[in-house]
Amino acid sequence: MIGGASVAQAASCGFQGKNNEAYDAVHYNHCGSGNVYVQIDYWIGTGNACLGPGMSSITSFPWNRVQNVFAVGSC
């Protein structure tokens, strides 16, 4: 690492999009302190999660992939 920055600090904040992990996991990077309540938009329907600071993985299933993840409040 250059300058001691962590992976979460090096990545932009918010929805990180598709990754080539099992079931095409996506990531959400919460740059703030405390927890954030996010809405997860799938091809079909929506979900919600409470995420802590830093990078979080969210599973995107082959039959119902994640399209977007965004903060809607604190939790």
GUVOKOL-659449 format. One record per residue: residue in one letter; x, y, z of N, C-alpha, C, CB in turn; residue number from 0. Coordinates in nm, 2 decimals. Glycine has a CB too. Example, Ala and Ser with C-alpha at 12.3 -4.5 7.8 and 13.67 -1.06 7.14 Angstrom:
A | 1.32 | -0.57 | 0.78 | 1.23 | -0.45 | 0.78 | 1.32 | -0.33 | 0.78 | 1.13 | -0.45 | 0.90 | 0
S | 1.28 | -0.22 | 0.71 | 1.37 | -0.11 | 0.71 | 1.29 | 0.00 | 0.79 | 1.41 | -0.06 | 0.57 | 1
***
This chain:
M | 0.08 | -0.12 | 0.00 | 0.00 | 0.00 | 0.00 | 0.09 | 0.12 | 0.00 | -0.10 | 0.00 | 0.12 | 0
I | 0.04 | 0.22 | -0.07 | 0.12 | 0.35 | -0.08 | 0.05 | 0.45 | 0.02 | 0.12 | 0.41 | -0.22 | 1
G | 0.13 | 0.50 | 0.11 | 0.08 | 0.60 | 0.20 | -0.01 | 0.55 | 0.31 | 0.01 | 0.71 | 0.13 | 2
G | -0.02 | 0.41 | 0.32 | -0.10 | 0.35 | 0.43 | -0.25 | 0.36 | 0.41 | -0.07 | 0.42 | 0.55 | 3
A | -0.30 | 0.39 | 0.29 | -0.44 | 0.40 | 0.27 | -0.50 | 0.26 | 0.26 | -0.47 | 0.48 | 0.14 | 4
S | -0.61 | 0.24 | 0.32 | -0.68 | 0.11 | 0.31 | -0.75 | 0.10 | 0.18 | -0.77 | 0.08 | 0.43 | 5
V | -0.80 | -0.03 | 0.15 | -0.87 | -0.05 | 0.03 | -1.00 | 0.04 | 0.03 | -0.91 | -0.19 | 0.01 | 6
A | -1.07 | 0.04 | 0.15 | -1.19 | 0.12 | 0.16 | -1.17 | 0.27 | 0.13 | -1.26 | 0.10 | 0.29 | 7
Q | -1.06 | 0.32 | 0.18 | -1.03 | 0.46 | 0.16 | -0.99 | 0.49 | 0.02 | -0.91 | 0.50 | 0.26 | 8
A | -0.93 | 0.39 | -0.05 | -0.88 | 0.42 | -0.19 | -1.00 | 0.41 | -0.28 | -0.78 | 0.31 | -0.22 | 9
A | -1.10 | 0.34 | -0.25 | -1.22 | 0.33 | -0.34 | -1.31 | 0.45 | -0.32 | -1.30 | 0.19 | -0.32 | 10
S | -1.39 | 0.48 | -0.42 | -1.49 | 0.59 | -0.41 | -1.60 | 0.54 | -0.31 | -1.55 | 0.63 | -0.55 | 11
C | -1.67 | 0.63 | -0.26 | -1.78 | 0.61 | -0.17 | -1.90 | 0.56 | -0.25 | -1.81 | 0.73 | -0.08 | 12
G | -1.99 | 0.48 | -0.18 | -2.11 | 0.44 | -0.24 | -2.10 | 0.31 | -0.32 | -2.16 | 0.54 | -0.33 | 13
F | -2.19 | 0.29 | -0.41 | -2.21 | 0.16 | -0.49 | -2.09 | 0.14 | -0.57 | -2.34 | 0.17 | -0.57 | 14
Q | -2.03 | 0.02 | -0.56 | -1.91 | -0.01 | -0.64 | -1.93 | -0.09 | -0.76 | -1.81 | -0.08 | -0.55 | 15
G | -2.05 | -0.14 | -0.78 | -2.09 | -0.22 | -0.90 | -2.04 | -0.36 | -0.89 | -2.03 | -0.15 | -1.02 | 16
K | -2.04 | -0.42 | -1.01 | -2.01 | -0.57 | -1.02 | -1.87 | -0.60 | -0.99 | -2.05 | -0.61 | -1.16 | 17
N | -1.85 | -0.72 | -0.93 | -1.72 | -0.78 | -0.91 | -1.73 | -0.92 | -0.95 | -1.68 | -0.77 | -0.76 | 18
N | -1.62 | -0.98 | -0.99 | -1.62 | -1.12 | -1.04 | -1.60 | -1.23 | -0.93 | -1.51 | -1.14 | -1.14 | 19
E | -1.68 | -1.21 | -0.82 | -1.68 | -1.31 | -0.72 | -1.80 | -1.40 | -0.74 | -1.69 | -1.24 | -0.58 | 20
A | -1.82 | -1.50 | -0.66 | -1.93 | -1.60 | -0.67 | -2.06 | -1.52 | -0.67 | -1.93 | -1.70 | -0.55 | 21
Y | -2.15 | -1.55 | -0.76 | -2.28 | -1.49 | -0.78 | -2.26 | -1.34 | -0.81 | -2.36 | -1.51 | -0.66 | 22
D | -2.15 | -1.30 | -0.86 | -2.13 | -1.16 | -0.89 | -2.16 | -1.06 | -0.78 | -2.21 | -1.12 | -1.02 | 23
A | -2.09 | -1.08 | -0.67 | -2.11 | -0.99 | -0.55 | -2.08 | -0.85 | -0.59 | -2.02 | -1.03 | -0.43 | 24
V | -2.15 | -0.75 | -0.54 | -2.12 | -0.61 | -0.56 | -2.08 | -0.56 | -0.42 | -2.25 | -0.53 | -0.61 | 25
H | -2.03 | -0.44 | -0.42 | -1.98 | -0.38 | -0.30 | -2.04 | -0.24 | -0.28 | -1.82 | -0.37 | -0.30 | 26
Y | -2.05 | -0.20 | -0.15 | -2.09 | -0.07 | -0.12 | -1.99 | -0.02 | -0.02 | -2.24 | -0.07 | -0.06 | 27
N | -1.93 | 0.10 | -0.04 | -1.83 | 0.16 | 0.04 | -1.89 | 0.27 | 0.12 | -1.71 | 0.20 | -0.04 | 28
H | -1.91 | 0.25 | 0.25 | -1.97 | 0.36 | 0.34 | -1.85 | 0.43 | 0.40 | -2.06 | 0.30 | 0.45 | 29
C | -1.83 | 0.56 | 0.35 | -1.72 | 0.64 | 0.39 | -1.74 | 0.71 | 0.52 | -1.68 | 0.74 | 0.28 | 30
G | -1.87 | 0.72 | 0.57 | -1.90 | 0.79 | 0.69 | -1.87 | 0.71 | 0.82 | -2.04 | 0.84 | 0.69 | 31
S | -1.90 | 0.77 | 0.93 | -1.89 | 0.70 | 1.06 | -2.03 | 0.65 | 1.10 | -1.83 | 0.79 | 1.17 | 32
G | -2.04 | 0.55 | 1.18 | -2.17 | 0.49 | 1.22 | -2.22 | 0.41 | 1.11 | -2.26 | 0.60 | 1.25 | 33
N | -2.34 | 0.35 | 1.13 | -2.40 | 0.26 | 1.03 | -2.49 | 0.34 | 0.93 | -2.48 | 0.16 | 1.10 | 34
V | -2.51 | 0.28 | 0.82 | -2.60 | 0.34 | 0.71 | -2.70 | 0.24 | 0.67 | -2.51 | 0.40 | 0.59 | 35
Y | -2.82 | 0.28 | 0.65 | -2.93 | 0.20 | 0.60 | -2.93 | 0.22 | 0.45 | -3.07 | 0.23 | 0.67 | 36
V | -2.92 | 0.11 | 0.38 | -2.92 | 0.12 | 0.23 | -3.04 | 0.04 | 0.17 | -2.79 | 0.06 | 0.17 | 37
Q | -3.08 | 0.09 | 0.05 | -3.18 | 0.02 | -0.03 | -3.10 | -0.05 | -0.14 | -3.29 | 0.12 | -0.09 | 38
I | -3.13 | -0.17 | -0.16 | -3.07 | -0.26 | -0.27 | -3.17 | -0.28 | -0.38 | -3.02 | -0.39 | -0.21 | 39
D | -3.15 | -0.23 | -0.49 | -3.24 | -0.24 | -0.61 | -3.19 | -0.36 | -0.69 | -3.25 | -0.12 | -0.70 | 40
Y | -3.28 | -0.46 | -0.70 | -3.26 | -0.58 | -0.78 | -3.33 | -0.57 | -0.91 | -3.30 | -0.71 | -0.71 | 41
W | -3.31 | -0.66 | -1.01 | -3.39 | -0.66 | -1.13 | -3.53 | -0.67 | -1.10 | -3.35 | -0.78 | -1.22 | 42
I | -3.56 | -0.75 | -1.00 | -3.70 | -0.77 | -0.95 | -3.71 | -0.74 | -0.80 | -3.76 | -0.91 | -0.98 | 43
G | -3.77 | -0.63 | -0.77 | -3.78 | -0.59 | -0.63 | -3.67 | -0.52 | -0.56 | -3.81 | -0.71 | -0.55 | 44
T | -3.68 | -0.49 | -0.44 | -3.58 | -0.42 | -0.36 | -3.56 | -0.49 | -0.23 | -3.62 | -0.27 | -0.33 | 45
G | -3.45 | -0.46 | -0.16 | -3.41 | -0.51 | -0.03 | -3.35 | -0.40 | 0.05 | -3.32 | -0.63 | -0.04 | 46
N | -3.32 | -0.42 | 0.17 | -3.26 | -0.32 | 0.26 | -3.15 | -0.39 | 0.34 | -3.36 | -0.25 | 0.35 | 47
A | -3.05 | -0.31 | 0.39 | -2.95 | -0.36 | 0.48 | -2.89 | -0.25 | 0.56 | -2.84 | -0.44 | 0.40 | 48
C | -2.84 | -0.29 | 0.68 | -2.77 | -0.19 | 0.76 | -2.63 | -0.23 | 0.75 | -2.83 | -0.20 | 0.91 | 49
L | -2.55 | -0.13 | 0.71 | -2.40 | -0.16 | 0.68 | -2.32 | -0.06 | 0.77 | -2.37 | -0.13 | 0.53 | 50
G | -2.21 | -0.12 | 0.81 | -2.11 | -0.04 | 0.89 | -2.02 | 0.03 | 0.80 | -2.04 | -0.13 | 0.99 | 51
P | -1.93 | 0.11 | 0.86 | -1.83 | 0.19 | 0.78 | -1.74 | 0.09 | 0.70 | -1.75 | 0.28 | 0.87 | 52
G | -1.69 | 0.14 | 0.59 | -1.60 | 0.06 | 0.51 | -1.67 | -0.02 | 0.40 | -1.52 | -0.04 | 0.60 | 53
M | -1.60 | -0.11 | 0.34 | -1.65 | -0.19 | 0.22 | -1.73 | -0.31 | 0.27 | -1.53 | -0.23 | 0.13 | 54
S | -1.85 | -0.32 | 0.21 | -1.94 | -0.43 | 0.24 | -1.97 | -0.50 | 0.11 | -2.07 | -0.39 | 0.31 | 55
S | -1.98 | -0.64 | 0.11 | -2.02 | -0.72 | 0.00 | -2.17 | -0.75 | 0.00 | -1.94 | -0.85 | -0.01 | 56
I | -2.23 | -0.74 | -0.11 | -2.37 | -0.77 | -0.12 | -2.39 | -0.87 | -0.23 | -2.46 | -0.64 | -0.15 | 57
T | -2.45 | -0.99 | -0.20 | -2.46 | -1.09 | -0.30 | -2.56 | -1.06 | -0.41 | -2.50 | -1.23 | -0.24 | 58
S | -2.52 | -1.07 | -0.53 | -2.61 | -1.05 | -0.65 | -2.64 | -1.18 | -0.72 | -2.55 | -0.94 | -0.75 | 59
F | -2.76 | -1.24 | -0.71 | -2.79 | -1.37 | -0.76 | -2.80 | -1.37 | -0.91 | -2.91 | -1.42 | -0.69 | 60
P | -2.76 | -1.48 | -0.98 | -2.77 | -1.48 | -1.13 | -2.91 | -1.46 | -1.18 | -2.72 | -1.62 | -1.17 | 61
W | -3.01 | -1.50 | -1.10 | -3.15 | -1.48 | -1.15 | -3.21 | -1.35 | -1.11 | -3.24 | -1.59 | -1.10 | 62
N | -3.14 | -1.27 | -1.02 | -3.20 | -1.14 | -0.98 | -3.08 | -1.05 | -0.93 | -3.30 | -1.17 | -0.86 | 63
R | -3.01 | -1.00 | -1.03 | -2.89 | -0.92 | -1.00 | -2.92 | -0.78 | -0.94 | -2.81 | -0.90 | -1.13 | 64
V | -2.82 | -0.74 | -0.86 | -2.82 | -0.61 | -0.80 | -2.80 | -0.50 | -0.91 | -2.72 | -0.59 | -0.69 | 65
Q | -2.89 | -0.40 | -0.91 | -2.87 | -0.29 | -1.01 | -2.82 | -0.17 | -0.95 | -3.01 | -0.26 | -1.07 | 66
N | -2.85 | -0.14 | -0.82 | -2.80 | -0.02 | -0.76 | -2.81 | -0.04 | -0.60 | -2.88 | 0.10 | -0.80 | 67
V | -2.73 | 0.03 | -0.53 | -2.74 | 0.03 | -0.38 | -2.71 | 0.18 | -0.34 | -2.63 | -0.07 | -0.32 | 68
F | -2.80 | 0.23 | -0.26 | -2.79 | 0.37 | -0.22 | -2.83 | 0.39 | -0.07 | -2.86 | 0.46 | -0.31 | 69
A | -2.78 | 0.49 | 0.00 | -2.81 | 0.52 | 0.13 | -2.95 | 0.59 | 0.14 | -2.70 | 0.60 | 0.20 | 70
V | -3.02 | 0.54 | 0.24 | -3.16 | 0.61 | 0.27 | -3.17 | 0.66 | 0.41 | -3.27 | 0.51 | 0.24 | 71
G | -3.07 | 0.64 | 0.49 | -3.07 | 0.69 | 0.63 | -2.97 | 0.62 | 0.72 | -3.21 | 0.67 | 0.69 | 72
S | -2.99 | 0.64 | 0.85 | -2.90 | 0.57 | 0.94 | -2.97 | 0.46 | 1.01 | -2.84 | 0.67 | 1.05 | 73
C | -2.90 | 0.37 | 1.07 | -2.96 | 0.26 | 1.14 | -2.88 | 0.22 | 1.26 | -2.97 | 0.13 | 1.05 | 74
***
